[in-house]
């Protein structure tokens, strides 16, 4: 929930100042810097603390484990790399949102992190909470896109945004994580049209 | 490749007889029985050999590792549980194919196996080969559905089947493995209509 709330907070306004926000920002930055070198399995909280110039105990108190910290830092990073587009029409919003996702999925380390997120054991409560917060925050961004389209009367009122976003991103994730093949323009266009069809039918 | 070829062979005809086919069948059956108890991480080739009444050395020679054996047994099982539908029209074929996938994804142990398949390390060549054979055989089944629709002139000639199948199954996999939520009728219908739209646009 932490990452979800903070992602929401960062949507429209600059991060609130204050010591707590500064710690969060520098710890996430250090985590994103270290993850490509260390991988999620070997992420050292000691190294994160050193690079972020905060006490190790602060990190343990706030995030508990390296896995939770990594999941939240990646969620924050993904949010920053793919802010909610607001072009004024649904198709362009969907295009921009998916284009950013494709760019993120092109990064080897991001693919590795997301693959690990997918395989996280959901019987571990803390991991499951971090995991759910991560994906909810990603799908919430998509929800905002559809809600704006409803407000502009581009799609019927009461359109459920979740299937639209799942249709938009599902094939791209399947290509990346199941077939492990690159996204081509054909799949990109098919995904845009499929999502528009689900939104407006 | 073994699982792919054998899956193709089992499409239209009963398995060829012979000692080799019988070994394969009894080893796969034993593997599918043991996986829910032991999990993929602790699958014991010794136990599989005992239950299948074949020599351990035969299993090692043919499959190499428990992971490869598990991946191929699951591919074979998935194929048997979800044979390629042939109802005579594209929409009903897609419905039946997706309905079977949803039924498979409702099984906790199948979800676990597929989650592990997704997270398999593709730097391990043998694992990667088993993995690729597994998903290719699944997506090939979908390709057959689309090719039959082309033959019936339901969809334009030259329609690429892969984006159709990725659109059909992508959202369902995203709901299951990213959001970890159940598939409802709304998502099912959205997926059918999205895939038909991609096939015919």
Boltz contact constraints between the chains, C-beta under 6 A:
constraints:
  - contact:
      token1: [A, 115]
      token2: [B, 119]
      max_distance: 6.0
  - contact:
      token1: [A, 118]
      token2: [B, 118]
      max_distance: 6.0
  - contact:
      token1: [A, 118]
      token2: [B, 177]
      max_distance: 6.0
  - contact:
      token1: [A, 119]
      token2: [B, 115]
      max_distance: 6.0
  - contact:
      token1: [A, 119]
      token2: [B, 119]
      max_distance: 6.0
  - contact:
      token1: [A, 135]
      token2: [B, 178]
      max_distance: 6.0
  - contact:
      token1: [A, 135]
      token2: [B, 179]
      max_distance: 6.0
  - contact:
      token1: [A, 163]
      token2: [B, 186]
      max_distance: 6.0
  - contact:
      token1: [A, 163]
      token2: [B, 187]
      max_distance: 6.0
  - contact:
      token1: [A, 163]
      token2: [B, 190]
      max_distance: 6.0
  - contact:
      token1: [A, 166]
      token2: [B, 171]
      max_distance: 6.0
  - contact:
      token1: [A, 166]
      token2: [B, 174]
      max_distance: 6.0
  - contact:
      token1: [A, 166]
      token2: [B, 175]
      max_distance: 6.0
  - contact:
      token1: [A, 167]
      token2: [B, 171]
      max_distance: 6.0
  - contact:
      token1: [A, 167]
      token2: [B, 194]
      max_distance: 6.0
  - contact:
      token1: [A, 170]
      token2: [B, 170]
      max_distance: 6.0
  - contact:
      token1: [A, 170]
      token2: [B, 171]
      max_distance: 6.0
  - contact:
      token1: [A, 170]
      token2: [B, 174]
      max_distance: 6.0
  - contact:
      token1: [A, 171]
      token2: [B, 166]
      max_distance: 6.0
  - contact:
      token1: [A, 171]
      token2: [B, 167]
      max_distance: 6.0
  - contact:
      token1: [A, 171]
      token2: [B, 170]
      max_distance: 6.0
  - contact:
      token1: [A, 173]
      token2: [B, 174]
      max_distance: 6.0
  - contact:
      token1: [A, 174]
      token2: [B, 166]
      max_distance: 6.0
  - contact:
      token1: [A, 174]
      token2: [B, 170]
      max_distance: 6.0
  - contact:
      token1: [A, 174]
      token2: [B, 173]
      max_distance: 6.0
  - contact:
      token1: [A, 175]
      token2: [B, 166]
      max_distance: 6.0
  - contact:
      token1: [A, 177]
      token2: [B, 118]
      max_distance: 6.0
  - contact:
      token1: [A, 178]
      token2: [B, 135]
      max_distance: 6.0
  - contact:
      token1: [A, 179]
      token2: [B, 135]
      max_distance: 6.0
  - contact:
      token1: [A, 187]
      token2: [B, 163]
      max_distance: 6.0
  - contact:
      token1: [A, 190]
      token2: [B, 163]
      max_distance: 6.0
  - contact:
      token1: [A, 190]
      token2: [B, 198]
      max_distance: 6.0
  - contact:
      token1: [A, 194]
      token2: [B, 167]
      max_distance: 6.0
  - contact:
      token1: [A, 194]
      token2: [B, 194]
      max_distance: 6.0
  - contact:
      token1: [A, 194]
      token2: [B, 197]
      max_distance: 6.0
  - contact:
      token1: [A, 194]
      token2: [B, 198]
      max_distance: 6.0
  - contact:
      token1: [A, 197]
      token2: [B, 194]
      max_distance: 6.0
  - contact:
      token1: [A, 197]
      token2: [B, 197]
      max_distance: 6.0
  - contact:
      token1: [A, 198]
      token2: [B, 190]
      max_distance: 6.0
  - contact:
      token1: [A, 198]
      token2: [B, 194]
      max_distance: 6.0
